[in-house]
Structures are given as structure tokens and as C-alpha cells.
Amino acid sequence: MIKRSFIPFSEIKKHKAIVVDSTHANGFMLSHWRGAPTPPEVRDDTSAAMVLNAMKLGLPELELQYVTANHFDVDGFVGVWALLNPEEAMEHEELLRQMALIGDFRELDLNHPLAGEALKLVCWINAKERELFYPPFGAEQMPEPEVTLCPKKFDYFLREFKRVLQDPEWERSAWEDEAASVLLGYRDMYKPETKLTRYPEFGLIIIETPHPVHYYALFSRTIGYDIVLSCYEQNRYELEYKYTTWVDIDSRPTLPRLSMAPLAEKLNQLEKSGRRWAFDAVTDTGPLLRLNGAKLTRMEAYDNPTERGIYTSSIAVDQLKDVITDHFRKAYAGIEPRYNWTWQEIKAMARQ
């Protein structure tokens, strides 16, 4: 069996490598990024799952000495770690798959027997990433780009992960606060005060709940849906396209993202609070439509709803829900869900 090693993404021009959760012409790509040429036989929802599928099939393209990625996140890290530790990866395969789903799509499903253990490991990574380095998208505030800075994260987590995987209790002090916050929010998602309304015809789920919760709890109720309208007490709202529409997922067809500009215009005509409805571009990882305060950085937008201000709207909740559902019903009329939308198609629709 070939002994692989991790190299910074900057070195891939000199060394052909397995490219995880990224793309590059001088590599064999195992990535769910939209348009990535991952072999059809290993396609899956997360990049880590594609890596595990390829390892189980023993694809000849895996006979490369080097592995790389152009950014650090849970999904990409799990894929890289699996390639460097194949025996342990196969032993913990389902746990690693759960980590990638929680880390990338924020879809925690505690009905899965390994989801609780996966949550501890993801929260450990989150905590150590913030403590020792910088949070996701935090490189935008740094003097160097993510592609240059992330190898230090890989070096640390590739060295330490096996120890924590074997016994997460050794690192309880790191993961327990976030895990507890997630579990409290998860419980709130199943309380009588939380109401869900689903619109499968255009992939929208409306969650009415008293207060913001951790994303892993909030999105636990959104599996199979791609647009989330969160409605909190005091007419506080956020609308978001999930990351499931930024990548090519394999488990189900999806609808393309549409520009939220027309919807923002409708809401701004109704809004009397003095604030304006602002929206992110369709190419953002998780574009938000929300009443604006100070403009969120990408790091702040990626962070949990509990960590940002969500402002009171003058629009009553029933009116807001009617406007948004009517908008999407008309906007998606005649568009059928399918696999593998291209960015060219999505950007063209956003201009319409």
C-alpha cells in the first residue's frame, strides 16, 4: 500500500496529487464542488464520503503519493485524514461520514447511532480551530490568504486527530460547551413552541421558534430542504440558501439558487422599521436575506445565528411568510429539480 503525505496546495503544480474538496488540473479530484470531475462511481454528498467510496473501490487513481486541499474545513480534513490513515478510516467509516455531514451541511441527526460521537469530534475541531488558528473564513481578516495559511491547520489536526478519535473524553473541555449548546438547541427544535411548515415543491422549510439556536440544531430539522426561513419572536427573520445548493449533492436532485434581489425589493416596499432588507450573492456559500445592521463579514455570516444581531421587522410573520412563499412558488414555476447545475446556469438565472 502506498504511503501518502499531505502537501500544501501551492505545491500541486510540482507534484500531481489527490485533491480533496477542491479542484486543480494537476490532480485526481474527489470533491463535491460544483462541476468537479469526480468519477461517477464514487459520487456522494460530501467530499469525505467520495474519498471513502474511492478507497473502498480501490480506484487506481489513488496510487498517488501526495494529498492536498486548498482550504481547511471538517469535510475536507476528514477526506485528507482518511487517505493518510486508510486502515483507521475504514474502521471508523460511518463516524467519519457523519462528521462530514454535520460539519459541511450542519445537518445533525441524532437518530443516527454515531451522530453524538461525530458531534463531539466536530465541536473539538471547531474549538481548536478558533483557539489555535482562526475561525472559518477568518483568513479574510488575515494578511495571508486561506490557501497559504491552512497547511498549519492540517499539520496540527493530522497530528492530533487520531488520539481524540480513539477517546474524545480526553478533550471534553474543548468540545463540551459547543456540544451542550447544540443539544439544548436540538431539544428546542422539538418543543411545542417550534412550528415547521414545509414546501417541498420549491425546497423551502419555515421554522418558527422563539429564539436563534446553533446551526447544527436549526438545520437538524431541514434535511432534504435547501431554503430555510427562520422566524423568531419579535418579528425577527432570516432567509438562507443552504450549502447543499453550492455543491453537487448526489442523494437527490435540487433546484438552482435564484437571486434574492427581487424578493428583497418586495420586502423593502413593505418594511417600515427604518432598516433595509439586504442579501448575499448566489455564489456565496450560504447566502442570507435579512434586515441589515452593520454588514456581516463572511466569517460572521458563517457563524451561528446566536452570534449575530437579528433585527425586528415591521412586517408581521404571517404576511412575511405569504410574501416569501408566493415569491418562490412563482419564481420556480416551470423549473424542475435535477442534478449537477452549473454555475453558468445559476448565474444566468440570477440575471433574469
Contacts in CASP RR format, 6 or more apart in sequence:
PFRMAT RR
TARGET T0000
AUTHOR 0000-0000-0000
METHOD contacts of the structure
MODEL  1
MIKRSFIPFSEIKKHKAIVVDSTHANGFMLSHWRGAPTPPEVRDDTSAAM
VLNAMKLGLPELELQYVTANHFDVDGFVGVWALLNPEEAMEHEELLRQMA
LIGDFRELDLNHPLAGEALKLVCWINAKERELFYPPFGAEQMPEPEVTLC
PKKFDYFLREFKRVLQDPEWERSAWEDEAASVLLGYRDMYKPETKLTRYP
EFGLIIIETPHPVHYYALFSRTIGYDIVLSCYEQNRYELEYKYTTWVDID
SRPTLPRLSMAPLAEKLNQLEKSGRRWAFDAVTDTGPLLRLNGAKLTRME
AYDNPTERGIYTSSIAVDQLKDVITDHFRKAYAGIEPRYNWTWQEIKAMA
RQ
1 86 0 8 1.000
2 62 0 8 1.000
2 63 0 8 1.000
2 64 0 8 1.000
2 65 0 8 1.000
3 65 0 8 1.000
4 18 0 8 1.000
4 64 0 8 1.000
4 65 0 8 1.000
4 66 0 8 1.000
4 67 0 8 1.000
4 83 0 8 1.000
4 84 0 8 1.000
5 65 0 8 1.000
5 66 0 8 1.000
5 67 0 8 1.000
5 84 0 8 1.000
6 66 0 8 1.000
6 67 0 8 1.000
6 68 0 8 1.000
6 80 0 8 1.000
6 84 0 8 1.000
6 151 0 8 1.000
6 154 0 8 1.000
6 155 0 8 1.000
6 158 0 8 1.000
7 15 0 8 1.000
7 17 0 8 1.000
7 66 0 8 1.000
7 67 0 8 1.000
7 68 0 8 1.000
8 68 0 8 1.000
8 148 0 8 1.000
8 151 0 8 1.000
9 22 0 8 1.000
9 24 0 8 1.000
9 68 0 8 1.000
9 69 0 8 1.000
9 70 0 8 1.000
9 147 0 8 1.000
9 150 0 8 1.000
9 151 0 8 1.000
10 147 0 8 1.000
10 148 0 8 1.000
11 66 0 8 1.000
11 68 0 8 1.000
12 19 0 8 1.000
12 24 0 8 1.000
12 26 0 8 1.000
12 27 0 8 1.000
12 66 0 8 1.000
12 68 0 8 1.000
13 26 0 8 1.000
15 65 0 8 1.000
15 66 0 8 1.000
16 26 0 8 1.000
16 27 0 8 1.000
16 28 0 8 1.000
16 64 0 8 1.000
16 66 0 8 1.000
17 24 0 8 1.000
17 26 0 8 1.000
17 27 0 8 1.000
17 28 0 8 1.000
17 64 0 8 1.000
17 65 0 8 1.000
17 66 0 8 1.000
17 67 0 8 1.000
17 68 0 8 1.000
18 27 0 8 1.000
18 28 0 8 1.000
18 30 0 8 1.000
18 61 0 8 1.000
18 62 0 8 1.000
18 64 0 8 1.000
18 66 0 8 1.000
18 67 0 8 1.000
18 68 0 8 1.000
18 83 0 8 1.000
19 27 0 8 1.000
19 28 0 8 1.000
19 29 0 8 1.000
19 30 0 8 1.000
19 31 0 8 1.000
19 68 0 8 1.000
19 69 0 8 1.000
20 30 0 8 1.000
20 31 0 8 1.000
20 47 0 8 1.000
20 48 0 8 1.000
20 51 0 8 1.000
20 67 0 8 1.000
20 68 0 8 1.000
20 69 0 8 1.000
20 76 0 8 1.000
20 79 0 8 1.000
20 80 0 8 1.000
20 83 0 8 1.000
21 30 0 8 1.000
21 31 0 8 1.000
21 32 0 8 1.000
21 33 0 8 1.000
21 47 0 8 1.000
21 48 0 8 1.000
21 69 0 8 1.000
21 71 0 8 1.000
21 73 0 8 1.000
21 75 0 8 1.000
21 76 0 8 1.000
21 79 0 8 1.000
22 29 0 8 1.000
22 31 0 8 1.000
22 33 0 8 1.000
22 68 0 8 1.000
22 69 0 8 1.000
22 70 0 8 1.000
22 71 0 8 1.000
23 29 0 8 1.000
23 31 0 8 1.000
23 33 0 8 1.000
23 35 0 8 1.000
23 36 0 8 1.000
24 68 0 8 1.000
24 70 0 8 1.000
27 64 0 8 1.000
28 61 0 8 1.000
28 62 0 8 1.000
28 64 0 8 1.000
29 36 0 8 1.000
29 37 0 8 1.000
29 38 0 8 1.000
30 38 0 8 1.000
30 42 0 8 1.000
30 47 0 8 1.000
30 50 0 8 1.000
30 51 0 8 1.000
30 54 0 8 1.000
30 79 0 8 1.000
31 38 0 8 1.000
31 47 0 8 1.000
31 50 0 8 1.000
32 38 0 8 1.000
32 43 0 8 1.000
32 44 0 8 1.000
32 45 0 8 1.000
32 46 0 8 1.000
32 47 0 8 1.000
32 50 0 8 1.000
32 247 0 8 1.000
32 248 0 8 1.000
32 249 0 8 1.000
32 250 0 8 1.000
33 47 0 8 1.000
33 247 0 8 1.000
33 248 0 8 1.000
34 246 0 8 1.000
34 247 0 8 1.000
34 248 0 8 1.000
34 340 0 8 1.000
34 341 0 8 1.000
34 342 0 8 1.000
34 343 0 8 1.000
35 248 0 8 1.000
35 340 0 8 1.000
35 342 0 8 1.000
35 343 0 8 1.000
36 248 0 8 1.000
38 50 0 8 1.000
39 54 0 8 1.000
39 59 0 8 1.000
39 61 0 8 1.000
41 53 0 8 1.000
41 57 0 8 1.000
42 50 0 8 1.000
42 53 0 8 1.000
42 54 0 8 1.000
42 57 0 8 1.000
42 59 0 8 1.000
43 50 0 8 1.000
43 53 0 8 1.000
43 248 0 8 1.000
43 250 0 8 1.000
44 50 0 8 1.000
44 53 0 8 1.000
44 250 0 8 1.000
44 251 0 8 1.000
45 101 0 8 1.000
45 105 0 8 1.000
45 244 0 8 1.000
45 247 0 8 1.000
45 249 0 8 1.000
45 250 0 8 1.000
45 251 0 8 1.000
46 75 0 8 1.000
46 97 0 8 1.000
46 100 0 8 1.000
46 101 0 8 1.000
46 104 0 8 1.000
46 105 0 8 1.000
47 75 0 8 1.000
47 76 0 8 1.000
47 79 0 8 1.000
47 100 0 8 1.000
47 104 0 8 1.000
48 75 0 8 1.000
48 76 0 8 1.000
48 78 0 8 1.000
48 79 0 8 1.000
48 82 0 8 1.000
48 96 0 8 1.000
48 97 0 8 1.000
48 99 0 8 1.000
48 100 0 8 1.000
49 97 0 8 1.000
49 100 0 8 1.000
51 78 0 8 1.000
51 79 0 8 1.000
51 82 0 8 1.000
51 83 0 8 1.000
52 79 0 8 1.000
52 82 0 8 1.000
52 89 0 8 1.000
52 90 0 8 1.000
52 93 0 8 1.000
52 96 0 8 1.000
52 97 0 8 1.000
54 61 0 8 1.000
54 62 0 8 1.000
55 62 0 8 1.000
55 82 0 8 1.000
55 83 0 8 1.000
55 86 0 8 1.000
55 89 0 8 1.000
55 90 0 8 1.000
56 90 0 8 1.000
62 83 0 8 1.000
67 80 0 8 1.000
67 83 0 8 1.000
67 84 0 8 1.000
68 80 0 8 1.000
69 76 0 8 1.000
69 77 0 8 1.000
69 80 0 8 1.000
69 150 0 8 1.000
69 154 0 8 1.000
70 146 0 8 1.000
70 147 0 8 1.000
70 150 0 8 1.000
71 146 0 8 1.000
71 147 0 8 1.000
71 150 0 8 1.000
72 129 0 8 1.000
72 146 0 8 1.000
72 150 0 8 1.000
72 153 0 8 1.000
72 154 0 8 1.000
72 157 0 8 1.000
73 103 0 8 1.000
73 104 0 8 1.000
73 136 0 8 1.000
74 99 0 8 1.000
74 100 0 8 1.000
74 102 0 8 1.000
74 103 0 8 1.000
74 104 0 8 1.000
74 122 0 8 1.000
74 125 0 8 1.000
75 100 0 8 1.000
75 103 0 8 1.000
75 104 0 8 1.000
76 100 0 8 1.000
77 125 0 8 1.000
77 153 0 8 1.000
77 154 0 8 1.000
77 157 0 8 1.000
77 158 0 8 1.000
77 161 0 8 1.000
78 96 0 8 1.000
78 99 0 8 1.000
78 100 0 8 1.000
79 96 0 8 1.000
79 100 0 8 1.000
80 154 0 8 1.000
80 158 0 8 1.000
81 89 0 8 1.000
81 96 0 8 1.000
81 157 0 8 1.000
81 158 0 8 1.000
81 161 0 8 1.000
82 89 0 8 1.000
82 96 0 8 1.000
83 89 0 8 1.000
84 158 0 8 1.000
85 162 0 8 1.000
88 162 0 8 1.000
88 165 0 8 1.000
89 96 0 8 1.000
92 165 0 8 1.000
94 114 0 8 1.000
95 114 0 8 1.000
95 117 0 8 1.000
95 118 0 8 1.000
95 121 0 8 1.000
95 165 0 8 1.000
98 112 0 8 1.000
98 114 0 8 1.000
98 115 0 8 1.000
98 117 0 8 1.000
98 118 0 8 1.000
99 118 0 8 1.000
99 121 0 8 1.000
99 122 0 8 1.000
101 107 0 8 1.000
101 109 0 8 1.000
101 118 0 8 1.000
102 108 0 8 1.000
102 115 0 8 1.000
102 118 0 8 1.000
102 119 0 8 1.000
102 122 0 8 1.000
102 216 0 8 1.000
103 122 0 8 1.000
103 216 0 8 1.000
104 243 0 8 1.000
105 219 0 8 1.000
105 242 0 8 1.000
105 243 0 8 1.000
105 244 0 8 1.000
106 215 0 8 1.000
106 216 0 8 1.000
106 218 0 8 1.000
106 219 0 8 1.000
106 242 0 8 1.000
106 243 0 8 1.000
107 219 0 8 1.000
107 220 0 8 1.000
107 222 0 8 1.000
107 223 0 8 1.000
108 115 0 8 1.000
108 119 0 8 1.000
108 182 0 8 1.000
108 186 0 8 1.000
108 216 0 8 1.000
108 217 0 8 1.000
108 219 0 8 1.000
108 220 0 8 1.000
109 115 0 8 1.000
109 220 0 8 1.000
109 223 0 8 1.000
110 116 0 8 1.000
110 186 0 8 1.000
110 220 0 8 1.000
117 168 0 8 1.000
119 179 0 8 1.000
119 182 0 8 1.000
119 216 0 8 1.000
120 168 0 8 1.000
120 175 0 8 1.000
120 179 0 8 1.000
121 164 0 8 1.000
121 165 0 8 1.000
121 168 0 8 1.000
121 175 0 8 1.000
122 216 0 8 1.000
123 174 0 8 1.000
123 175 0 8 1.000
123 176 0 8 1.000
123 178 0 8 1.000
123 179 0 8 1.000
123 182 0 8 1.000
124 164 0 8 1.000
124 168 0 8 1.000
124 171 0 8 1.000
124 174 0 8 1.000
124 175 0 8 1.000
125 157 0 8 1.000
126 175 0 8 1.000
126 178 0 8 1.000
127 174 0 8 1.000
127 175 0 8 1.000
127 177 0 8 1.000
127 178 0 8 1.000
128 156 0 8 1.000
128 157 0 8 1.000
128 160 0 8 1.000
128 174 0 8 1.000
129 135 0 8 1.000
129 136 0 8 1.000
129 153 0 8 1.000
131 174 0 8 1.000
132 156 0 8 1.000
133 149 0 8 1.000
133 152 0 8 1.000
133 153 0 8 1.000
133 156 0 8 1.000
134 141 0 8 1.000
134 142 0 8 1.000
134 149 0 8 1.000
135 299 0 8 1.000
135 302 0 8 1.000
135 303 0 8 1.000
136 299 0 8 1.000
136 302 0 8 1.000
137 146 0 8 1.000
137 297 0 8 1.000
137 298 0 8 1.000
137 299 0 8 1.000
137 301 0 8 1.000
137 302 0 8 1.000
138 146 0 8 1.000
138 297 0 8 1.000
138 298 0 8 1.000
138 299 0 8 1.000
139 145 0 8 1.000
139 146 0 8 1.000
139 149 0 8 1.000
139 150 0 8 1.000
140 297 0 8 1.000
140 298 0 8 1.000
140 299 0 8 1.000
141 297 0 8 1.000
141 299 0 8 1.000
142 149 0 8 1.000
163 170 0 8 1.000
164 170 0 8 1.000
164 171 0 8 1.000
168 175 0 8 1.000
178 214 0 8 1.000
181 214 0 8 1.000
181 306 0 8 1.000
182 214 0 8 1.000
182 216 0 8 1.000
182 217 0 8 1.000
183 217 0 8 1.000
184 213 0 8 1.000
184 217 0 8 1.000
185 213 0 8 1.000
185 214 0 8 1.000
185 217 0 8 1.000
185 218 0 8 1.000
186 213 0 8 1.000
186 216 0 8 1.000
186 217 0 8 1.000
186 220 0 8 1.000
188 194 0 8 1.000
188 209 0 8 1.000
188 210 0 8 1.000
188 211 0 8 1.000
188 213 0 8 1.000
188 217 0 8 1.000
189 207 0 8 1.000
189 209 0 8 1.000
189 213 0 8 1.000
189 217 0 8 1.000
189 218 0 8 1.000
189 220 0 8 1.000
189 221 0 8 1.000
193 209 0 8 1.000
193 210 0 8 1.000
194 207 0 8 1.000
194 208 0 8 1.000
194 209 0 8 1.000
194 210 0 8 1.000
194 221 0 8 1.000
195 207 0 8 1.000
195 208 0 8 1.000
195 209 0 8 1.000
196 205 0 8 1.000
196 206 0 8 1.000
196 207 0 8 1.000
196 208 0 8 1.000
196 221 0 8 1.000
197 205 0 8 1.000
197 206 0 8 1.000
197 208 0 8 1.000
197 321 0 8 1.000
198 204 0 8 1.000
198 205 0 8 1.000
198 206 0 8 1.000
198 225 0 8 1.000
199 205 0 8 1.000
199 206 0 8 1.000
199 325 0 8 1.000
199 328 0 8 1.000
199 329 0 8 1.000
200 225 0 8 1.000
201 329 0 8 1.000
201 332 0 8 1.000
202 227 0 8 1.000
202 255 0 8 1.000
202 328 0 8 1.000
202 329 0 8 1.000
202 331 0 8 1.000
202 332 0 8 1.000
203 224 0 8 1.000
203 225 0 8 1.000
203 226 0 8 1.000
203 227 0 8 1.000
203 255 0 8 1.000
204 225 0 8 1.000
204 227 0 8 1.000
204 228 0 8 1.000
204 229 0 8 1.000
204 324 0 8 1.000
204 325 0 8 1.000
204 328 0 8 1.000
205 221 0 8 1.000
205 222 0 8 1.000
205 225 0 8 1.000
205 227 0 8 1.000
205 228 0 8 1.000
205 229 0 8 1.000
206 229 0 8 1.000
206 231 0 8 1.000
206 321 0 8 1.000
206 325 0 8 1.000
207 218 0 8 1.000
207 221 0 8 1.000
207 222 0 8 1.000
207 228 0 8 1.000
207 229 0 8 1.000
207 230 0 8 1.000
207 231 0 8 1.000
208 231 0 8 1.000
208 317 0 8 1.000
209 230 0 8 1.000
209 231 0 8 1.000
209 232 0 8 1.000
210 232 0 8 1.000
210 233 0 8 1.000
211 232 0 8 1.000
211 233 0 8 1.000
212 218 0 8 1.000
212 230 0 8 1.000
212 232 0 8 1.000
212 304 0 8 1.000
212 305 0 8 1.000
212 306 0 8 1.000
212 310 0 8 1.000
213 304 0 8 1.000
213 305 0 8 1.000
213 306 0 8 1.000
214 304 0 8 1.000
214 306 0 8 1.000
215 304 0 8 1.000
215 305 0 8 1.000
218 228 0 8 1.000
218 230 0 8 1.000
218 305 0 8 1.000
219 228 0 8 1.000
219 242 0 8 1.000
222 228 0 8 1.000
222 242 0 8 1.000
224 244 0 8 1.000
224 252 0 8 1.000
225 242 0 8 1.000
226 241 0 8 1.000
226 242 0 8 1.000
226 244 0 8 1.000
226 245 0 8 1.000
226 254 0 8 1.000
226 255 0 8 1.000
227 239 0 8 1.000
227 240 0 8 1.000
227 241 0 8 1.000
227 242 0 8 1.000
227 328 0 8 1.000
228 239 0 8 1.000
228 240 0 8 1.000
228 242 0 8 1.000
229 237 0 8 1.000
229 238 0 8 1.000
229 239 0 8 1.000
229 321 0 8 1.000
229 324 0 8 1.000
230 237 0 8 1.000
230 238 0 8 1.000
230 239 0 8 1.000
230 240 0 8 1.000
230 305 0 8 1.000
231 237 0 8 1.000
231 317 0 8 1.000
231 320 0 8 1.000
231 321 0 8 1.000
232 310 0 8 1.000
234 312 0 8 1.000
235 312 0 8 1.000
235 313 0 8 1.000
235 314 0 8 1.000
235 315 0 8 1.000
235 316 0 8 1.000
235 317 0 8 1.000
235 320 0 8 1.000
236 310 0 8 1.000
236 311 0 8 1.000
236 312 0 8 1.000
236 313 0 8 1.000
237 290 0 8 1.000
237 291 0 8 1.000
237 310 0 8 1.000
237 313 0 8 1.000
237 317 0 8 1.000
237 320 0 8 1.000
238 288 0 8 1.000
238 289 0 8 1.000
238 290 0 8 1.000
238 305 0 8 1.000
238 310 0 8 1.000
239 260 0 8 1.000
239 263 0 8 1.000
239 288 0 8 1.000
239 289 0 8 1.000
239 290 0 8 1.000
239 324 0 8 1.000
240 286 0 8 1.000
240 287 0 8 1.000
240 288 0 8 1.000
240 289 0 8 1.000
241 257 0 8 1.000
241 282 0 8 1.000
241 286 0 8 1.000
241 287 0 8 1.000
242 286 0 8 1.000
243 285 0 8 1.000
243 286 0 8 1.000
244 254 0 8 1.000
245 254 0 8 1.000
245 255 0 8 1.000
245 256 0 8 1.000
245 257 0 8 1.000
246 257 0 8 1.000
246 285 0 8 1.000
246 286 0 8 1.000
248 339 0 8 1.000
248 340 0 8 1.000
248 341 0 8 1.000
250 339 0 8 1.000
252 337 0 8 1.000
253 336 0 8 1.000
253 337 0 8 1.000
253 338 0 8 1.000
253 339 0 8 1.000
254 337 0 8 1.000
254 338 0 8 1.000
254 339 0 8 1.000
254 341 0 8 1.000
255 332 0 8 1.000
255 335 0 8 1.000
255 337 0 8 1.000
256 335 0 8 1.000
256 341 0 8 1.000
256 345 0 8 1.000
256 346 0 8 1.000
256 349 0 8 1.000
257 282 0 8 1.000
257 287 0 8 1.000
257 346 0 8 1.000
257 349 0 8 1.000
257 350 0 8 1.000
258 282 0 8 1.000
258 331 0 8 1.000
258 332 0 8 1.000
258 349 0 8 1.000
258 350 0 8 1.000
259 279 0 8 1.000
259 282 0 8 1.000
259 349 0 8 1.000
259 350 0 8 1.000
259 351 0 8 1.000
260 279 0 8 1.000
260 280 0 8 1.000
260 287 0 8 1.000
260 289 0 8 1.000
261 279 0 8 1.000
262 327 0 8 1.000
262 331 0 8 1.000
263 279 0 8 1.000
263 289 0 8 1.000
263 323 0 8 1.000
263 324 0 8 1.000
263 327 0 8 1.000
264 277 0 8 1.000
264 278 0 8 1.000
264 279 0 8 1.000
264 289 0 8 1.000
266 323 0 8 1.000
266 327 0 8 1.000
267 277 0 8 1.000
267 289 0 8 1.000
267 315 0 8 1.000
267 320 0 8 1.000
267 323 0 8 1.000
268 276 0 8 1.000
268 277 0 8 1.000
270 314 0 8 1.000
270 315 0 8 1.000
270 319 0 8 1.000
270 323 0 8 1.000
271 277 0 8 1.000
271 291 0 8 1.000
271 313 0 8 1.000
271 314 0 8 1.000
271 315 0 8 1.000
272 314 0 8 1.000
273 291 0 8 1.000
273 311 0 8 1.000
273 312 0 8 1.000
273 313 0 8 1.000
273 314 0 8 1.000
275 291 0 8 1.000
275 292 0 8 1.000
275 293 0 8 1.000
275 311 0 8 1.000
275 313 0 8 1.000
276 291 0 8 1.000
276 292 0 8 1.000
277 289 0 8 1.000
277 290 0 8 1.000
277 291 0 8 1.000
277 292 0 8 1.000
278 289 0 8 1.000
278 290 0 8 1.000
278 291 0 8 1.000
278 292 0 8 1.000
278 295 0 8 1.000
279 287 0 8 1.000
279 288 0 8 1.000
279 289 0 8 1.000
279 290 0 8 1.000
280 286 0 8 1.000
280 287 0 8 1.000
280 288 0 8 1.000
280 289 0 8 1.000
280 301 0 8 1.000
281 287 0 8 1.000
281 350 0 8 1.000
282 346 0 8 1.000
282 347 0 8 1.000
282 350 0 8 1.000
283 343 0 8 1.000
283 347 0 8 1.000
284 298 0 8 1.000
284 301 0 8 1.000
285 298 0 8 1.000
285 302 0 8 1.000
286 301 0 8 1.000
286 302 0 8 1.000
288 296 0 8 1.000
288 301 0 8 1.000
290 310 0 8 1.000
290 311 0 8 1.000
291 310 0 8 1.000
291 311 0 8 1.000
291 312 0 8 1.000
291 313 0 8 1.000
292 311 0 8 1.000
293 309 0 8 1.000
293 311 0 8 1.000
296 308 0 8 1.000
300 307 0 8 1.000
300 308 0 8 1.000
301 308 0 8 1.000
313 320 0 8 1.000
315 323 0 8 1.000
END
